[in-house]
């Protein structure tokens, strides 16, 4: 069995409407780039034989305004990882947006509370980021939350063990590469502002990447027990 699923991650789409942290602007893509990506997915999958899944981090308002409509246009759904502490803030998703996204078939997951490094958390920090954040998102969304995305893609064995203990059914990170569709640990590739789907995606779906992703999946299983 080979790793043949690419999880592609977007952050913001279009012009930011609120002040960003240092480095965040580089993860915003134009509306045109995003839409061209979504409309190219079927052809890219057909040419490569791989599957492409779309995810979003941080809970930016553009997820609702641009992200969801394009996905629905082509009959797809996405995974949206929300920062609990930013719900309702300017430029971010509100409760109604999240509930509308759930109603349209989108998956809502947790990205934690404050977008911090989970490796450095004490007991109180782990409670807030892994448990309180999920509970708030569940209360807002009106559904159970079973997926998490690790901020910055930074993790170690303790972080992964805490997520397993916390009952998360799927965990995503920013470790690039293909993976198995049903994997608990899901590496993802975050696009940046210079991203071009026609040029960049075929390279990520090549035979070389399939074998590389398969090998890395086995190595992670040995190193992290996932």
Secondary structure, 3 states (H helix, E strand, C coil): CCCCEEEEEECEECCCCCCCCCCHHHHEECHHHHHHHHHHHHHHHHHHCCEEEEEEEECECHHHHHHHHHHHHCCCCCEEEECHHHCCCCCECCHHHHHHHHHCCCEEEECCCCCCCHHHCCHHHHHHHHHHHHHHHHHHHCCCCCEEECHHHCCCHHHHHHHHHCCCCEEECCCCCCECCCCCEECEEECCCCCCHHHHHHHHCCHHHHHHHHHHHHHHHHHHCC
